[in-house]
Amino acid sequence: MTQSLNRRPAKALTAQFVKTATKPGKHFDGHGLYLRVAENGSRYWVQRIVIRGKRCELGLGNADLVSLAEARELALTNRKLARAGGDPLRARHEAAAILTFEEAARKVHELHRPTWRNKKHAQDFIASLETYAFPKLGRLRSTDVATADVLAVLMPIWTEKAETARRVRQRIGTVMKWTIAQGWRQDNPAENISQALPRVAKRPEHRKALPYEEVSGCIAAVWASGAGISTKLAIEFLILTAARSGEVREARWDEIDLNDRVWEVPAARMKMKRPHRVPLSPRAMAILAEAMALSGGSGLVFPGTKPGRPLSDMTLSKLVKELGFKADVHGFRTSFRTWAQERSTFPREVAEAALAHLSGDAVERAYARSDVFDKRRKMMGAWDAFLDGEASKVVRIR
């Protein structure tokens, strides 16, 4: 049955022969395809082919796993690609290099890790995919993920956990964009599926805030509570400086200049990735004086209960709510901003600078590069005085 390559018919082998062939040797079919039978009886498909002027042999798989019809189809496809100037061998290597969705997601996670604002964002990215996406998409090759597969992930949580589902969809899309950049696929199955998903009413995202008249009462309640001293100091310091929770909880002594009464938050811990100077009012300085005994060598101004670890965001927000105040910790920034608008004559850009917000358009910011620090010092002193009961004083800028 062994035949010469030059005298073979187009289809010389039969399915029955392939199943029963035991004689060692090469048994040719068409398009360079032949069945190779080894001395031990194992049978493999091989194709002789010329790729870009170079003769080579391609293995097409074990004959027990690849049928004669499948081997012929592979051989014909390879030959057509080679005749058109392509490289079947390279195409096979590239196909073998394509990652599964889970492999691609973990690769994207590692690539993006240095760019996220903090470790929590990096952890949330991969944790949400592990929980919701990997069970359905993880083992699929990233080129095989279809819109229906993404829908299967999102539908069970789209209405019950709307915000989580939105983030999972966004993160699947990020992985898919990376596979497009690799040249593995042309489309992003996480996009253009809105019509297939139920409409979910958007919830207001405004943080709950206390009226500014009630903030001093909240501070008094905090100090009357049984909370730890570090928690009490951190909450009042947060209110006095109109800072974000993470900026205060992770504050370090090397960021604070006690002589000049300035706290400089590094860009890495700011939302806008710009360093931010905070003028310290008299009460803020008094809080720091009390906090000096708490560091324990960690360098943290307001350390948590675990050695070397800052307070958790939940610690602050939970205390405020447990005391009966319907407000988020972040909402104290709103209380300050409303006070500045209604009870002071400080310009808008001064109040916005105190909150580390960008004010005006890009052209205006290009020229107005001052952080109006001296004016902000006066404003934070006035806020301190208001909270201390001296709200009747009207602050005017000469």
N, C-alpha and C positions, 0 to 999 in steps of 0.2 A: 504493500500500500504506500510505502515511501515513494515520493515522486520528485522529479526535478522541478525546481522553481520555474524554469523557463518553459516547461511543457504542461503545466497544470491547467485544468479548466477553471472557469470563473468560480465554480463552487464544487470542489472535488470531494469534500468530506460530507458525512451524514451524521445526524445526531446519534444514531445507534452506534456507529463506529467510534465516535468520541467517548461514549459511555463504556465501551468494551475494550478499547485499545490498550494493549499491554506491552507490545513490542517496543523496546527502546529505539528512539530515533526521532526524526522530524517528519511530520505528516502535513503536507501543504494543502491549503485551501486557495482562496483568491485574495487579491489586493495585498500580497505579501504576508498574509496570515498563515500561521502554521501551528499545529499542536505538537509540543515537545513532550515526549514520554521519557522519563528518567529511568535509570537502572532499577530504582526501588519501586517503580510503578507509578510514581506521582506524575500528574499531567498538568502542563501549563500552556497558556496561550501566549504566543510571541508574534510580533509583526516586524518584518523587515521593511524599512522605509527610508527614502532619501529626504532629508530635511535640510533645505538651503544648501544643496550640493554635497552633503555629507551623508553617507550611508550609516544607518544605525539600527538597533533593534529595541523595540519597546515591549516590555512585559505587560500583558493585558489581564493577568489574573489566573487563578487556579480554575481548571476546567470543571471541578466539582461545584464551583460557585458561580462561574460565568458560563452560560450556555453557548452553544454554537451560534445561535441567532444573535445573541448579545455581542459575542466576539466579532462577528461579521460587521455588525453596526458600528462598533468602536473602530474597527480597522478602516471602514469606508469613511467615517468622519475624520479620522487622522489623515487619511490620504488626501481628502479634499482640502483640509486645512494646509497640508504641506504643499500641495500644488498651487495654492493661492499665495504662497510665500510665508505662511504662518509656521509656528513651531509647536507641534503637539506636545513635545516633551516639556517645554517651558510652561505651556498651558496647564499640564498636569501638576507640575511643581507648584504653580501659583494657586491652583485649586486646593492642593493639600495644605497650603499655608493659611487658608482662610480660617479665621477663628470662629468658635461658637459664640453665641450672643453673650454668654457669661464670661468667656475669656476676653472678648472685646470690651465688655463693660468694665472688667477689672483693669484692663489696660488703660482705658480712658480715665478711670478713677485715679490711677497712679500718675498719669500725665497731667491731670488737672489739680492734683492735691496741692502743689505749691502755690496755686493761684487763688485758692479759697481763703476767705477772711479768717476762718478759725477752724479748729479741728472738728467742731460739731458739724459744720456744713459738709466737710469731707465724709464724716461718719454717716450722716443722714443720707447722703447720695447713695452709697453702696448698700446701706441697711435697708432702704426702701426697695431697692431692686432685688435684694436677697429675699425679702418678705413677699413681694407681690409679682415680680417679673420672672425671676429665675425658675420658679416651679413650672411655668408654662413655656418660657422662651430659652431657658438656660442652655439646653442641649442642642437647640437648633443651630445650624450654621448661620452666621449673621446674614448670609446672602439669601437664606430661605425664610427669614422672618417676613410674614405678610401682614397686611392690614388686619385681617381676621384674627391673627394671633395677638396683635396689640389690643384689639377690642376684647378678646377673651380675658386679658389681664385687667382691663379698665372697667368693664361692665359691672362686675360684682361690687365695686367700691365707688363707682362714679357718683351716686347720689348719697350714699351713707357716709362716705369719707371724701367729700368733694375736693378739699384742699390737698389731701394726700394723693388722690387720683391725679389731680392736675400736675403735681410735682413728679409723680411716677411717669406720666406721659412725657413731660418735658425731658426727664432724664433718659428715657428710652430714645427719644429723638436725638439727644446729644450723642448717644452711642451710635445711632444710625448715621448721623452726619460724619462721624469719624470713619465709618466703613465706606461711605461715599468717597471721602478724601483718599482712602486707600485704593480706590478704583475697583472695589469689590461689587458695588451695586450702584444703580442710577437714581433710585428713589428713596424717600424716607417714609416708611409705613406709619410713623407716628403723626404725620401731618395729614391734613385734609380728611380727617375722620369726624369732625365736629357734627356733621349732619347725621351720623350714625349713633351719636351719643345723646341721651336725654338732656334736655335743657335744665340747668341747675340755677336757681335764683342766687344772685351774688349777695353775699352778706357784707354789711359794712365793716370795714377794717379799722375804723378809728379806735384808738385805745381809750378806755374809760379814764376820765380825768375828774379830779375834785375841783369844785369852784375854788378860786384862789383864796377866798375868805375862810375856807375850811382847812387849809393846809397846815396852819399853825396848830390847830386842834388835833390834827392827825399826828403831828410830831409829838405833842404832849402825850397822846395815847400810846405812841410807840415807847416813849421813855417810861410810862407807867406800867408797861407790860412786863412779862417775865422773860422776854427774849434776851439772847446773849448780848453783851456789851458791844461786840464787833458789829452785830446786825443793827443795833440802834444807832451807832455812830455812822455806819455806812448809809442808812436811809436818810438821816438828816443831812449828811454831806452831799448826797445825790440831789436832794431838794435844793440846797443852797447853791450848788454849782450848775443846776439844770443840765446835768450830764446824763448819759445813758447808763443803764445798769451795768453792762459789761465793762465800761470805762472805769467805773467806780470800784466794782468788785475786784478787778485785776490791777488796780492802781498800785504802784510800787514807790518806795521811798526815794529811789534815785530819779524819779520824775518830778519831785517836788523841791522847790527852792524856798526854804522857810524864811530866808533873809529878804528876798524880793517878793514874798507872798504870791508865788506863781506855781501852778501845776501845769506841766507840759506833757500832754498825752501824745505818745508817738504815733506816727501815721499808721503803723501796722495794726493798731487797736481802734482806729477811727473808721466809721462807716464810709466816709468819703476818701479814705486813704490819704489824708492830709494831716500833718501835725497840728495840734490845737492847743493854744495857751489859755489857761483858765485863771482869771484873777481870784484870789482867795480873800473873802470877806473876814471881818473879825471873828464871827462865830465859826466859820470854816477853819480858821487857824486854831481856835480853841478845841475843836473836834480833833484836829491832827495832834495837838498836844496830849489829849487823852489817849489817842490811838498808839502813841509811841511805845507804850508798855505791852502792846499786843503782838508785835511782829514775830517774836520768837525765832529770829534769825532767818525767816523766810524771805524777807524783803517786801512782803505784802503789807499794805497799809491796813487792810481789813481782812485778816486771814479767817478762813473757815474753821470748822471743828476738826477737820482732818489736817494733820501737820503738812505744811507746805502747799496747801490747796486753798484757793480763794473761796469766798462764800458762793453758794449757788444762787442762780436767779430765782429759783423757786422759794428759797428761804425768805427773800425780801418780799416778793409778791404775796406769798402765803400769809405772812404776818399782817400786812396791810388789810387783806380781806378778812382774816380772822378777827380783827379789831372792829369789823363792821363797816369799813369804808369801801364802797363800791368803786374801786379805782385800780388801774394797773400802775405799776411802778413807773413805767414809761410815761404814763399820763401826767406826772408831775412836771414834765417839760411843757405840756400844754397849759397847765395851771400857771407856770411862770410866764409863758408867752402871752396868755390872756391878761395877766396882771400888767405886763409891760405895755400892752396895747390900751388898756382901759384906765390904769391908775398912774401912768407915768407919761412924761413927754419925750422920752428917749426915741430917736428915729428908728424906723423899721429895720434899717440895715444893722443897727447896733444890736437889737434883739435877735435878729437872724444870725449874726456873727456869734452871739453868746451860745446859740444852739448848734454851732458849727455847720450851719446851712449855707449853701452857695446862694448868693443874692444877685439878682439881675441876670442879663443875658451874657453870652460869652465875650462880646465886645466890651461891655461895661466892666466885667471882671478883669479883662486884660489890662485895663487902666487903673482900676480901683484895687490896688494890691494890699492896702493897709488892713490889719485885722481890728482896727479901732479899739485897741486894747485899753487905753486910758479911759475912754468913754464907757467901756464895758466894766471897768473896775468901779466906776461910780454907780453904774446900774446894779451890779451885784451887791454893792454896799446898800443900795436902796431896797433891794429885795430882802436882804438880811434884816434891815430895820423894819420892814413891813411885817415880816414873820415874827419879829420880836415885839410886835404890838405898836410900832410907831408908824402905822399906816396913814396917819393923818398928815404926815409931812409930804408936801408936793415937791417932787424933784424936777428942777428945771436946769437945762444946760445953757450956760451963758454963751 
